[in-house]
Amino acid sequence: MKALKLAGAAILGTAIALAGTSLASAQEFTFKLHQMLPATSPAQKNMLEPWVKQVEENSGGRVKIEIYPAMSLGGTRRNSSSRLVTGSST
């Protein structure tokens, strides 16, 4: 009887752990990639866009990356690094 309770507790613990893992792995993330070049630039077309597509495919769609070209989130090239440090979008 004691072995049966222990086995039941082990099965229940495993089920809870697996459920927690699947919930954690189901999270989705969206990142903003802010860059200074125009959307038509070779760097965006040949480097950033293929990279974003590969990240999204490799994550099974759980990671999304939105590209914001030409400083479209605001600011100037001069203050970009300070905004990166502070996490400010303006």
C-alpha contacts under 8 A as a table, 3 or more apart, distances in Angstrom:
res1	aa1	res2	aa2	distance
1	M	4	L	5.06
1	M	5	K	6.39
2	K	5	K	5.18
2	K	6	L	6.19
3	A	6	L	5.00
3	A	7	A	6.08
4	L	7	A	5.08
4	L	8	G	6.10
5	K	8	G	5.00
5	K	9	A	6.10
6	L	9	A	5.08
6	L	10	A	6.16
7	A	10	A	5.01
7	A	11	I	6.17
8	G	11	I	5.12
8	G	12	L	6.09
9	A	12	L	5.04
9	A	13	G	5.99
10	A	13	G	5.08
10	A	14	T	6.12
11	I	14	T	5.12
11	I	15	A	6.14
12	L	15	A	5.07
12	L	16	I	6.19
13	G	16	I	5.16
13	G	17	A	6.13
14	T	17	A	5.05
14	T	18	L	6.08
15	A	18	L	5.15
15	A	19	A	6.05
16	I	19	A	5.07
16	I	20	G	6.10
17	A	20	G	5.11
17	A	21	T	6.19
18	L	21	T	4.99
18	L	22	S	6.22
19	A	22	S	5.23
19	A	23	L	6.20
20	G	23	L	5.12
20	G	24	A	6.17
21	T	24	A	5.13
21	T	25	S	6.08
22	S	25	S	5.08
22	S	26	A	6.08
23	L	26	A	5.18
23	L	27	Q	7.03
24	A	27	Q	5.76
26	A	62	R	7.30
27	Q	62	R	6.69
28	E	61	G	7.88
28	E	62	R	4.44
28	E	63	V	5.82
28	E	64	K	7.80
29	F	62	R	6.16
29	F	63	V	4.85
29	F	64	K	6.12
30	T	63	V	5.88
30	T	64	K	4.57
30	T	65	I	5.61
30	T	66	E	7.27
31	F	63	V	7.69
31	F	64	K	6.22
31	F	65	I	4.74
31	F	66	E	6.19
32	K	65	I	5.76
32	K	66	E	4.91
32	K	67	I	6.10
32	K	68	Y	7.05
33	L	65	I	6.66
33	L	66	E	5.94
33	L	67	I	4.77
33	L	68	Y	5.91
34	H	67	I	6.12
34	H	68	Y	4.70
34	H	69	P	6.12
34	H	71	M	6.56
34	H	72	S	7.53
34	H	73	L	6.89
35	Q	67	I	7.69
35	Q	68	Y	6.26
35	Q	69	P	5.13
35	Q	70	A	6.19
35	Q	71	M	5.86
36	M	69	P	5.83
36	M	70	A	4.38
36	M	71	M	4.82
36	M	77	R	6.93
37	L	41	S	6.34
37	L	43	A	7.85
37	L	44	Q	7.55
37	L	69	P	5.77
37	L	70	A	4.81
37	L	71	M	7.50
38	P	41	S	5.38
38	P	44	Q	7.75
38	P	69	P	5.38
38	P	70	A	4.68
39	A	44	Q	6.17
39	A	45	K	7.45
39	A	69	P	5.34
39	A	70	A	6.92
40	T	44	Q	6.84
40	T	45	K	6.59
41	S	44	Q	5.45
41	S	45	K	6.28
42	P	45	K	5.04
42	P	46	N	5.50
42	P	47	M	7.53
43	A	46	N	5.47
43	A	47	M	5.26
43	A	48	L	6.48
44	Q	47	M	5.53
44	Q	48	L	4.66
44	Q	49	E	5.83
45	K	48	L	6.39
45	K	49	E	5.56
45	K	50	P	7.39
46	N	49	E	6.62
46	N	50	P	6.50
47	M	50	P	5.72
47	M	51	W	6.12
48	L	51	W	5.11
48	L	52	V	6.06
49	E	52	V	5.11
49	E	53	K	6.18
50	P	53	K	5.08
50	P	54	Q	6.15
51	W	54	Q	5.09
51	W	55	V	6.20
52	V	55	V	5.17
52	V	56	E	6.20
52	V	64	K	7.83
52	V	65	I	6.14
53	K	56	E	5.20
53	K	57	E	6.14
54	Q	57	E	5.09
54	Q	58	N	5.94
55	V	58	N	5.17
55	V	59	S	6.10
55	V	63	V	7.01
55	V	64	K	7.88
56	E	59	S	5.29
56	E	60	G	6.35
56	E	61	G	5.02
56	E	62	R	6.92
56	E	63	V	5.42
56	E	64	K	5.77
56	E	65	I	7.51
57	E	60	G	5.21
57	E	61	G	5.91
58	N	61	G	7.56
59	S	62	R	5.39
59	S	63	V	5.82
60	G	63	V	7.63
61	G	64	K	6.72
68	Y	71	M	6.89
68	Y	72	S	5.73
68	Y	73	L	6.68
69	P	72	S	5.81
71	M	74	G	5.46
71	M	75	G	6.63
71	M	76	T	6.92
71	M	77	R	7.71
73	L	89	S	6.63
73	L	90	T	7.26
74	G	89	S	7.17
74	G	90	T	5.82
75	G	79	N	6.64
75	G	80	S	6.90
75	G	89	S	7.98
75	G	90	T	5.89
76	T	79	N	5.63
76	T	80	S	6.35
77	R	80	S	5.27
78	R	81	S	7.54
79	N	82	S	5.44
79	N	83	R	6.38
80	S	83	R	5.21
80	S	84	L	6.28
81	S	84	L	5.02
81	S	85	V	6.42
82	S	85	V	5.16
82	S	86	T	6.27
83	R	86	T	5.14
83	R	87	G	5.58
83	R	88	S	5.03
83	R	89	S	6.60
83	R	90	T	7.37
84	L	87	G	5.20
84	L	88	S	6.91
